[in-house]
Amino acid sequence: MLFVHHAGSSTHSGQQSMINPETTYERATSSGIQVGVAGSTIRRPWMTILLLALAGGLLAPIWTVRYPPLVDYPNHLATAFVLAHLKDPAFRFRDFYAADWNSYPYLTMDVFLVGLQHFVSIDLAGRLFLSLCVLSVPSAAWFFVRQANPGEENLAFWSLLLSQNLFFFLNGFLNHQLGFALCLLSVGVWIRYLERPRWRSWCLLLVLTTGLYFTHLQAFGIAGFVMTAYCILSKRRVGDVLRLWALFVPGALLYLHATAGLNASHVMQFRSLGGKLGGLVAVVLGYSIPLDFLTLLVVGGALFWARYNPEFGWNRTWLGTVGCMFALYWVFPAVYGGGMNSDLRLLPFLAVLGLSAVKVGQTRGRELARVAVLLFFLRSGALEWHFISQQPHLAKLSTSFAVIPRDARVLPLVGWAGGAPLAERHFWAYGVIERGWFSPCLFHIPGVEPFQVRLQTYNPSGLTLGDLEAVDWKRIKADYDYVWAYGVPQFSSALSSNGKVVFEGEDLQVFQMREVSDRRPRVP
C-alpha cells in the first residue's frame, strides 16, 4: 500500500478532492515528495518470503512424491498420453482407442497435457497442470476480492484452504479446480469492466468466458448466475445485463453443437436435508479428521472474531449475491447426468463470494490473514505427510505392471470401500502409460472427453459393489488377458477358477486369464 506524505496539502474551498493513487504516486515522485511503501524496508522482503513459502506449501505435495495420490488424476494422465501417442508406432493405441475432438466442455486439461507432451514427458506435464491448479485458486481469489471488496484483500488468504481440498483437488476434479479459479478471474475482470466499460475489456471477457466453458461447464454456468444476480441486486441497466448475457452466447452455442445427436443422460438425484447440512463442511475436508475438526473450530472462531469488531460492515450487494448462491445450493441436484456431487461443487464458489460480502477493516483483516496462513501451513504439512506415507504402498502396486506384457488387454476391478476416496481407484492407469495396455475404463464419456474406446469388450466395473452373480466371468476370460483386482476379495474365488494369480500383495491380485506373449506393436 502506498502512503504519500504531503506538506501542507489542501483542497479548494467547498470541494472534496478525489485522488487517484497511481496518479498521485507519479506526481509525488516527479516533484520530489517523499513516497513510502508500508514498511518498504521491512515488510516488502517479508511479504516476498511469505508468498514464496505459501507457494512452496501448495507445490510441495505435488513435486516431492513419485505418485501424487489424487483419485482421478492417473486416468486423466493416461487418456492424455494415449491421445498424444495414437499414431506412435511404439504403441498399439490406435487399435484400441480413437480421438473425438469436438467443441466439448472440459477440454482444457486434455489440450494442456497433449500440447505439453511435444516438449516434456506426461509426468512433468501433469505436475505442471497440478501446479497451475493449486496456484491459480488463491491468486484468482485475491484478484476477485480486490475488485469486489476493495481494501479487504487480506481475507483472500482464506482461499488457501480451498486449494488442496479433499472433495475437489484430492479427488482429482482438476478441470473443476481450474474452472473455479477462471470463474473468479472472469467475475473480477467483469467488475472492473462495469466501472470503466471499454470494448477491449468486453472482448477480453468474451475470451475468458469462452475459455471458462472449455474448462468446466458448471463453473461457466456459475459465472453467469453470479453476474446476473449482481446486476439485478445492484439495479444495473438493462443494457448491462444484455451485454453480460452476450458473453455467454458463444459457449452456449458451442455446447449445443457438441451435444447435438448425443443421448445425454439427464438423471437427477437430490441430497436429503441432512445430507445438505453435512455437505457444508466439504470445503474443509482433508485426510485428517482431527485436523478437519480443528479447522471447523478455527473457521467458526474467525467468523465470530470478524463479526464482533468496531469496523465490521456488510457489502450488501455481494451479500445478496451470496444469498442467491446459498439458496441455489439447497435446490441443486447432487447428481445430474454423469456429474457426481454437483451440489457440493458449488461450495468453494460460495466460500469465496462470502469474502466479498463482509468488511472487517485493515487491522482485523491482517489478524485474520495470519490465522489463515498458520492454518494453511498446518494442513499443507499434514497433506505432505500423507502423500509421502502413501508412496511405499503405491510403489508396491506399481511393481505389478511388470508382470503384465505390453499391449495386453487389462480389466481393472477396484473396490470403493464404501465410496471413500481411494488413490488406488485409478492407479492401474499408469500401466497404460508404462506398458501400453488396453483398458475399457479410461474416461470416455460422450460429449465430455475427446476420447473413444474402439475395442468393444465386456466391462463389469460398475458391478464391483453389486451382485457377484451378475458378473459374466466367461466373457471376462474371452475378452481380457489379465485382471487387475484391488480390494475385491469377494471376486477372488471366481477369478481363481478362471485364471491364475501372477501377482499378490498390498490388497492387490493380478490374474492371468489366458496365455499371451509380450506382443510387439504393429508398425504401419
C-alpha positions as CSV (number, residue, x, y, z in Angstrom):
1,M,0.0,0.0,0.0
2,L,1.3,3.4,-1.0
3,F,1.5,6.2,1.5
4,V,2.0,9.8,0.1
5,H,3.2,12.3,2.6
6,H,2.3,15.9,1.7
7,A,3.5,19.1,3.4
8,G,0.6,21.4,3.8
9,S,-1.7,19.9,1.1
10,S,-5.1,21.4,0.8
11,T,-8.3,21.3,-1.4
12,H,-10.3,24.0,-3.0
13,S,-13.0,25.6,-0.8
14,G,-16.2,23.6,-0.8
15,Q,-14.8,20.8,-2.9
16,Q,-13.9,17.3,-2.0
17,S,-10.8,16.0,-3.8
18,M,-10.9,12.6,-5.5
19,I,-7.3,11.3,-5.5
20,N,-6.2,8.6,-7.9
21,P,-3.4,6.7,-6.1
22,E,-1.5,5.9,-9.2
23,T,-1.6,9.5,-10.5
24,T,-0.7,10.8,-7.0
25,Y,2.2,8.4,-6.9
26,E,3.5,9.6,-10.2
27,R,3.1,13.3,-9.3
28,A,4.7,12.8,-5.9
29,T,7.8,11.1,-7.3
30,S,8.3,13.6,-10.0
31,S,8.1,16.5,-7.6
32,G,10.5,15.0,-5.1
33,I,7.8,14.4,-2.4
34,Q,8.6,11.6,0.0
35,V,6.9,8.4,-1.0
36,G,7.0,5.3,1.2
37,V,5.7,1.8,1.0
38,A,4.2,0.4,4.2
39,G,7.4,-0.9,5.9
40,S,9.1,-0.9,2.5
41,T,12.5,-1.8,4.1
42,I,11.0,-4.5,6.2
43,R,7.5,-5.6,5.1
44,R,8.2,-6.0,1.3
45,P,11.0,-8.6,1.8
46,W,9.0,-10.4,4.4
47,M,5.9,-10.4,2.1
48,T,8.0,-11.9,-0.7
49,I,9.3,-14.6,1.7
50,L,5.7,-15.3,2.8
51,L,4.4,-15.6,-0.8
52,L,7.3,-17.9,-1.7
53,A,6.6,-20.0,1.4
54,L,2.9,-20.2,0.6
55,A,3.8,-21.3,-3.0
56,G,6.1,-23.9,-1.5
57,G,3.3,-25.2,0.7
58,L,1.0,-25.5,-2.2
59,L,3.5,-27.1,-4.6
60,A,5.5,-29.4,-2.2
61,P,2.9,-32.3,-2.1
62,I,2.9,-32.3,-5.9
63,W,6.7,-32.3,-6.6
64,T,8.1,-34.3,-3.7
65,V,6.4,-37.7,-4.4
66,R,6.6,-40.1,-7.3
67,Y,2.8,-40.7,-7.4
68,P,0.5,-37.8,-6.4
69,P,-2.3,-39.8,-4.7
70,L,-5.2,-37.9,-6.4
71,V,-8.1,-40.2,-7.3
72,D,-9.0,-39.4,-10.9
73,Y,-5.5,-38.0,-11.8
74,P,-3.9,-41.2,-13.2
75,N,-6.9,-41.8,-15.5
76,H,-6.7,-38.2,-16.9
77,L,-3.0,-38.6,-17.4
78,A,-3.5,-41.9,-19.3
79,T,-6.1,-40.6,-21.6
80,A,-4.0,-37.6,-22.5
81,F,-1.0,-39.9,-23.0
82,V,-3.0,-42.0,-25.4
83,L,-4.3,-39.0,-27.3
84,A,-0.7,-37.8,-27.8
85,H,0.5,-41.2,-29.0
86,L,-2.3,-42.5,-31.1
87,K,-0.1,-42.6,-34.2
88,D,3.1,-43.6,-32.3
89,P,4.3,-47.0,-33.8
90,A,5.7,-47.8,-30.4
91,F,2.2,-48.5,-29.1
92,R,-1.0,-50.2,-30.5
93,F,-3.2,-47.5,-29.2
94,R,-5.0,-46.8,-32.5
95,D,-6.1,-50.4,-32.5
96,F,-7.8,-49.8,-29.1
97,Y,-8.8,-46.1,-29.0
98,A,-9.7,-43.1,-31.1
99,A,-9.7,-39.3,-30.7
100,D,-13.1,-37.5,-30.7
101,W,-12.2,-33.8,-30.7
102,N,-15.3,-31.5,-30.7
103,S,-16.5,-28.3,-29.1
104,Y,-16.9,-30.2,-25.8
105,P,-16.6,-28.5,-22.4
106,Y,-13.8,-29.8,-20.1
107,L,-11.2,-29.8,-22.9
108,T,-8.7,-27.5,-21.2
109,M,-6.9,-30.2,-19.3
110,D,-6.6,-32.5,-22.3
111,V,-5.4,-29.8,-24.6
112,F,-2.9,-28.6,-22.0
113,L,-1.5,-32.1,-21.4
114,V,-1.5,-33.2,-25.0
115,G,0.2,-30.0,-26.1
116,L,2.9,-30.1,-23.4
117,Q,3.9,-33.6,-24.4
118,H,5.5,-32.2,-27.5
119,F,8.1,-30.7,-25.1
120,V,8.1,-32.7,-21.9
121,S,7.1,-36.1,-20.5
122,I,3.5,-36.8,-19.5
123,D,4.6,-36.9,-15.8
124,L,6.1,-33.4,-16.0
125,A,3.1,-32.1,-17.9
126,G,0.8,-33.5,-15.3
127,R,2.8,-31.9,-12.4
128,L,2.8,-28.5,-14.2
129,F,-1.0,-28.7,-14.6
130,L,-1.4,-29.6,-10.9
131,S,0.8,-26.7,-10.0
132,L,-1.4,-24.4,-12.1
133,C,-4.5,-25.7,-10.4
134,V,-3.3,-25.0,-6.8
135,L,-1.6,-21.7,-7.5
136,S,-4.5,-20.3,-9.5
137,V,-7.1,-20.5,-6.8
138,P,-5.6,-18.1,-4.2
139,S,-4.3,-15.8,-7.0
140,A,-7.7,-15.6,-8.6
141,A,-9.4,-15.2,-5.2
142,W,-7.2,-12.3,-4.3
143,F,-7.9,-10.6,-7.6
144,F,-11.6,-11.1,-7.2
145,V,-11.7,-9.8,-3.6
146,R,-9.6,-6.8,-4.7
147,Q,-12.3,-5.9,-7.3
148,A,-15.4,-6.8,-5.4
149,N,-14.4,-5.7,-1.9
150,P,-11.5,-3.2,-2.1
151,G,-9.4,-2.8,1.0
152,E,-10.3,-6.3,2.3
153,E,-7.7,-8.3,0.2
154,N,-6.3,-9.9,3.4
155,L,-9.5,-12.0,3.5
156,A,-8.3,-13.7,0.3
157,F,-5.7,-15.7,2.4
158,W,-8.6,-17.9,3.5
159,S,-8.9,-19.2,-0.1
160,L,-5.6,-21.1,0.5
161,L,-7.7,-23.7,2.4
162,L,-9.7,-24.4,-0.8
163,S,-6.6,-25.2,-3.0
164,Q,-5.9,-28.7,-1.5
165,N,-9.5,-29.7,-0.6
166,L,-10.4,-33.4,-0.4
167,F,-13.7,-33.1,-2.4
168,F,-12.2,-31.2,-5.3
169,F,-8.4,-31.3,-5.7
170,L,-7.7,-34.5,-3.9
171,N,-10.4,-36.3,-5.8
172,G,-8.7,-35.2,-8.9
173,F,-11.5,-32.9,-10.2
174,L,-8.9,-30.8,-11.8
175,N,-10.9,-29.1,-14.5
176,H,-13.3,-28.1,-11.8
177,Q,-10.4,-26.6,-9.7
178,L,-9.1,-24.6,-12.7
179,G,-12.6,-23.6,-13.7
180,F,-13.2,-22.3,-10.2
181,A,-10.1,-20.0,-10.5
182,L,-11.0,-18.9,-14.0
183,C,-14.6,-18.1,-12.8
184,L,-13.2,-15.8,-10.1
185,L,-10.9,-14.2,-12.6
186,S,-13.7,-13.6,-15.1
187,V,-16.0,-12.1,-12.4
188,G,-13.2,-9.9,-11.2
189,V,-12.5,-8.6,-14.7
190,W,-16.2,-8.0,-15.3
191,I,-16.4,-5.9,-12.1
192,R,-13.7,-3.7,-13.5
193,Y,-15.4,-3.5,-16.8
194,L,-18.6,-2.2,-15.1
195,E,-16.6,0.6,-13.6
196,R,-14.9,1.5,-16.9
197,P,-16.8,0.0,-19.9
198,R,-14.5,-0.5,-22.8
199,W,-14.9,-2.7,-25.9
200,R,-11.4,-4.1,-25.4
201,S,-12.4,-5.1,-21.9
202,W,-15.6,-6.7,-23.2
203,C,-13.7,-8.7,-25.8
204,L,-11.3,-9.9,-23.1
205,L,-14.3,-11.0,-21.1
206,L,-15.6,-12.9,-24.1
207,V,-12.3,-14.8,-24.4
208,L,-12.4,-15.5,-20.6
209,T,-16.0,-16.8,-20.5
210,T,-15.5,-18.9,-23.6
211,G,-12.3,-20.4,-22.1
212,L,-14.3,-21.0,-19.0
213,Y,-16.8,-23.0,-21.0
214,F,-14.0,-25.2,-22.3
215,T,-12.6,-25.6,-18.8
216,H,-15.7,-26.6,-16.8
217,L,-19.4,-26.3,-17.7
218,Q,-20.6,-25.8,-14.1
219,A,-18.1,-23.0,-13.5
220,F,-19.3,-21.4,-16.8
221,G,-22.9,-21.5,-15.5
222,I,-22.0,-20.3,-12.0
223,A,-20.2,-17.2,-13.6
224,G,-23.4,-16.3,-15.5
225,F,-25.6,-16.9,-12.4
226,V,-23.4,-14.7,-10.1
227,M,-23.0,-11.9,-12.6
228,T,-26.7,-11.8,-13.3
229,A,-27.6,-11.8,-9.7
230,Y,-25.2,-9.0,-9.0
231,C,-26.7,-7.0,-11.9
232,I,-30.2,-7.4,-10.6
233,L,-29.3,-6.6,-7.0
234,S,-27.2,-3.6,-7.9
235,K,-30.0,-2.3,-10.2
236,R,-27.9,-2.2,-13.3
237,R,-29.3,-1.0,-16.6
238,V,-30.9,-3.4,-19.0
239,G,-28.1,-2.8,-21.4
240,D,-25.5,-4.0,-18.9
241,V,-27.5,-7.2,-18.4
242,L,-27.8,-7.8,-22.2
243,R,-24.1,-7.2,-22.7
244,L,-23.4,-9.6,-19.9
245,W,-25.6,-12.4,-21.4
246,A,-23.9,-11.9,-24.8
247,L,-20.7,-13.0,-23.2
248,F,-22.1,-16.5,-22.7
249,V,-23.7,-16.9,-26.1
250,P,-20.6,-18.5,-27.8
251,G,-20.3,-21.0,-25.0
252,A,-24.0,-21.9,-25.1
253,L,-23.8,-22.4,-28.9
254,L,-20.7,-24.5,-28.6
255,Y,-22.4,-26.7,-26.1
256,L,-25.5,-27.1,-28.3
257,H,-23.2,-28.0,-31.2
258,A,-21.2,-30.5,-29.1
259,T,-24.3,-32.3,-27.7
260,A,-26.3,-32.4,-30.9
261,G,-27.3,-36.0,-31.6
262,L,-25.9,-37.3,-28.2
263,N,-28.2,-39.3,-26.0
264,A,-27.0,-37.4,-22.9
265,S,-28.1,-38.7,-19.5
266,H,-30.4,-36.4,-17.6
267,V,-30.8,-38.5,-14.5
268,M,-31.1,-36.3,-11.4
269,Q,-30.7,-37.3,-7.8
270,F,-31.2,-34.9,-4.8
271,R,-29.5,-35.0,-1.4
272,S,-31.6,-35.1,1.7
273,L,-31.8,-32.1,4.0
274,G,-29.4,-33.8,6.5
275,G,-27.1,-34.5,3.6
276,K,-27.2,-30.9,2.6
277,L,-26.4,-29.8,6.1
278,G,-23.5,-32.2,6.4
279,G,-22.2,-31.3,3.0
280,L,-21.5,-27.8,4.1
281,V,-18.3,-29.0,5.7
282,A,-17.0,-30.3,2.4
283,V,-14.8,-27.3,1.8
284,V,-12.6,-28.0,4.8
285,L,-12.3,-31.8,4.5
286,G,-8.9,-33.4,4.2
287,Y,-7.4,-36.7,5.2
288,S,-7.1,-36.0,9.0
289,I,-10.4,-36.0,10.9
290,P,-8.8,-34.2,14.0
291,L,-7.3,-31.6,11.7
292,D,-10.6,-31.1,9.9
293,F,-12.4,-30.7,13.2
294,L,-9.8,-28.1,14.3
295,T,-10.3,-26.3,11.0
296,L,-14.0,-26.1,11.6
297,L,-13.4,-24.7,15.1
298,V,-10.9,-22.1,13.8
299,V,-13.2,-21.1,10.9
300,G,-16.1,-20.7,13.3
301,G,-13.9,-18.6,15.7
302,A,-12.7,-16.5,12.8
303,L,-16.2,-15.7,11.8
304,F,-17.1,-14.7,15.3
305,W,-13.9,-12.6,15.6
306,A,-14.6,-10.9,12.3
307,R,-18.2,-10.1,13.2
308,Y,-17.6,-8.5,16.6
309,N,-15.2,-5.6,15.9
310,P,-16.0,-1.9,15.5
311,E,-15.0,-1.8,11.8
312,F,-17.3,-4.6,10.7
313,G,-19.8,-3.9,8.0
314,W,-21.7,-5.5,5.1
315,N,-21.1,-5.2,1.4
316,R,-24.9,-5.5,0.8
317,T,-24.9,-6.2,-2.9
318,W,-22.5,-9.0,-2.6
319,L,-24.3,-10.3,0.5
320,G,-27.4,-10.6,-1.6
321,T,-25.5,-12.4,-4.3
322,V,-24.1,-14.8,-1.7
323,G,-27.7,-15.4,-0.5
324,C,-28.8,-16.3,-4.1
325,M,-25.9,-18.8,-4.4
326,F,-26.7,-20.3,-1.0
327,A,-30.3,-20.7,-2.0
328,L,-29.1,-22.4,-5.2
329,Y,-27.1,-24.9,-3.2
330,W,-30.2,-26.2,-1.4
331,V,-32.1,-26.9,-4.6
332,F,-29.3,-28.1,-6.7
333,P,-29.1,-31.8,-7.5
334,A,-26.4,-34.0,-6.1
335,V,-26.2,-36.0,-9.3
336,Y,-27.0,-34.6,-12.7
337,G,-26.2,-36.9,-15.7
338,G,-22.7,-38.1,-15.1
339,G,-21.8,-35.4,-12.6
340,M,-21.4,-36.6,-9.1
341,N,-21.6,-34.3,-6.0
342,S,-22.7,-31.4,-8.3
343,D,-24.2,-29.5,-5.3
344,L,-21.0,-29.8,-3.2
345,R,-19.0,-28.3,-6.1
346,L,-20.9,-25.0,-5.5
347,L,-19.4,-24.6,-2.1
348,P,-15.9,-23.2,-2.9
349,F,-17.6,-20.6,-5.1
350,L,-19.9,-19.7,-2.2
351,A,-17.0,-19.5,0.2
352,V,-15.0,-17.0,-1.8
353,L,-18.1,-15.0,-2.7
354,G,-18.6,-14.7,1.1
355,L,-15.3,-13.0,1.4
356,S,-16.6,-10.2,-0.8
357,A,-19.7,-9.7,1.4
358,V,-18.0,-8.5,4.6
359,K,-15.8,-5.6,5.7
360,V,-13.6,-6.2,8.7
361,G,-11.1,-3.4,8.4
362,Q,-7.4,-3.4,7.8
363,T,-6.4,-4.3,11.4
364,R,-8.7,-7.2,11.9
365,G,-8.1,-8.3,8.3
366,R,-4.4,-8.7,8.9
367,E,-5.1,-10.6,12.1
368,L,-7.5,-13.0,10.3
369,A,-4.9,-13.4,7.5
370,R,-2.3,-14.6,10.0
371,V,-4.7,-17.2,11.3
372,A,-5.5,-18.4,7.8
373,V,-1.8,-18.7,6.9
374,L,-1.0,-20.6,10.0
375,L,-3.9,-23.0,9.5
376,F,-2.9,-23.4,5.8
377,F,0.7,-24.4,6.7
378,L,-0.6,-26.9,9.3
379,R,-3.0,-28.5,6.8
380,S,-0.4,-28.4,4.0
381,G,2.1,-30.1,6.2
382,A,-0.4,-32.8,7.1
383,L,-1.1,-33.3,3.4
384,E,2.6,-33.6,2.6
385,W,3.0,-36.2,5.3
386,H,0.0,-38.2,3.9
387,F,1.3,-38.0,0.3
388,I,4.8,-39.3,1.4
389,S,3.3,-42.0,3.6
390,Q,1.3,-43.4,0.6
391,Q,4.4,-43.8,-1.6
392,P,5.7,-47.2,-0.4
393,H,2.2,-48.7,-0.9
394,L,1.8,-47.2,-4.3
395,A,5.3,-48.2,-5.3
396,K,4.5,-51.8,-4.4
397,L,1.4,-51.6,-6.5
398,S,3.4,-50.3,-9.5
399,T,5.6,-53.4,-9.4
400,S,2.5,-55.3,-10.6
401,F,2.8,-53.6,-14.0
402,A,6.0,-55.6,-14.9
403,V,4.2,-58.9,-14.7
404,I,1.7,-57.9,-17.4
405,P,3.1,-57.8,-21.0
406,R,3.0,-54.8,-23.2
407,D,-0.2,-54.2,-25.2
408,A,-2.2,-56.6,-23.0
409,R,-5.9,-56.3,-22.5
410,V,-6.4,-55.5,-18.8
411,L,-9.6,-55.2,-16.8
412,P,-9.3,-53.3,-13.6
413,L,-11.7,-54.3,-10.8
414,V,-11.4,-51.9,-7.8
415,G,-13.4,-51.8,-4.7
416,W,-14.5,-48.4,-3.5
417,A,-14.5,-49.0,0.3
418,G,-18.0,-47.6,0.8
419,G,-17.4,-44.7,-1.6
420,A,-14.4,-43.2,0.3
421,P,-11.7,-41.6,-1.9
422,L,-9.0,-44.1,-2.8
423,A,-5.7,-43.3,-4.5
424,E,-5.8,-46.8,-5.9
425,R,-9.1,-46.4,-7.7
426,H,-7.4,-45.4,-11.0
427,F,-3.8,-46.3,-10.2
428,W,-3.9,-49.1,-12.8
429,A,-4.0,-46.3,-15.5
430,Y,-0.2,-45.8,-15.0
431,G,0.1,-49.2,-16.7
432,V,-1.5,-47.7,-19.8
433,I,1.3,-45.2,-19.9
434,E,4.2,-47.5,-19.0
435,R,3.1,-50.7,-20.8
436,G,0.6,-49.6,-23.5
437,W,-2.3,-51.6,-22.1
438,F,-5.8,-51.6,-23.3
439,S,-8.5,-50.9,-20.7
440,P,-12.1,-50.0,-21.2
441,C,-12.1,-48.0,-18.0
442,L,-10.3,-44.9,-19.4
443,F,-12.6,-41.9,-19.2
444,H,-14.6,-41.7,-22.4
445,I,-18.0,-40.2,-21.6
446,P,-19.5,-39.0,-24.9
447,G,-19.7,-35.2,-25.0
448,V,-17.3,-34.8,-22.2
449,E,-13.9,-36.4,-23.1
450,P,-12.4,-36.2,-26.6
451,F,-11.7,-39.9,-26.4
452,Q,-13.3,-43.1,-27.6
453,V,-12.8,-46.7,-26.9
454,R,-12.8,-48.5,-30.3
455,L,-12.3,-52.1,-29.0
456,Q,-15.7,-53.2,-27.6
457,T,-15.3,-55.5,-24.7
458,Y,-17.3,-56.6,-21.7
459,N,-17.0,-54.1,-18.8
460,P,-18.4,-55.1,-15.5
461,S,-16.7,-52.4,-13.4
462,G,-20.0,-50.9,-12.4
463,L,-20.9,-54.2,-10.8
464,T,-17.9,-54.4,-8.4
465,L,-20.1,-53.3,-5.5
466,G,-23.1,-55.2,-6.8
467,D,-24.2,-58.8,-7.1
468,L,-21.4,-61.3,-7.6
469,E,-23.7,-63.4,-9.7
470,A,-24.2,-60.6,-12.2
471,V,-20.7,-60.8,-13.5
472,D,-20.2,-62.8,-16.6
473,W,-16.8,-64.5,-16.0
474,K,-16.8,-66.3,-19.3
475,R,-16.9,-63.0,-21.2
476,I,-14.1,-61.6,-19.0
477,K,-12.0,-64.6,-19.8
478,A,-12.7,-64.3,-23.5
479,D,-12.1,-60.5,-23.7
480,Y,-9.1,-59.9,-21.4
481,D,-5.6,-61.2,-20.9
482,Y,-5.3,-60.0,-17.3
483,V,-7.5,-58.7,-14.4
484,W,-6.0,-56.1,-12.0
485,A,-8.1,-56.7,-8.9
486,Y,-7.7,-54.4,-5.9
487,G,-9.8,-54.5,-2.8
488,V,-12.4,-57.0,-4.2
489,P,-11.8,-60.2,-2.1
490,Q,-15.3,-61.3,-3.0
491,F,-14.1,-62.0,-6.5
492,S,-11.0,-64.0,-5.7
493,S,-12.6,-67.4,-5.9
494,A,-14.3,-66.7,-9.2
495,L,-11.1,-65.2,-10.7
496,S,-9.0,-68.1,-9.4
497,S,-11.4,-70.5,-11.1
498,N,-10.9,-68.7,-14.5
499,G,-7.3,-67.7,-14.3
500,K,-4.1,-67.9,-12.2
501,V,-2.6,-65.4,-9.8
502,V,0.7,-63.9,-11.1
503,F,1.0,-61.1,-8.5
504,E,-0.3,-60.7,-5.0
505,G,0.3,-58.1,-2.3
506,E,-1.0,-54.8,-0.9
507,D,-4.6,-56.0,-1.2
508,L,-3.9,-56.4,-5.0
509,Q,-4.2,-59.6,-7.0
510,V,-3.3,-59.8,-10.7
511,F,-4.9,-62.7,-12.5
512,Q,-3.7,-64.0,-15.9
513,M,-6.8,-65.1,-17.8
514,R,-5.1,-66.6,-20.8
515,E,-1.7,-67.2,-22.3
516,V,-0.3,-64.2,-24.2
517,S,3.1,-63.2,-25.4
518,D,4.8,-59.9,-25.0
519,R,3.5,-58.8,-28.3
520,R,5.3,-56.0,-30.1
521,P,3.2,-53.3,-31.8
522,R,2.4,-53.5,-35.4
523,V,4.4,-51.0,-37.5
524,P,2.3,-49.4,-40.3
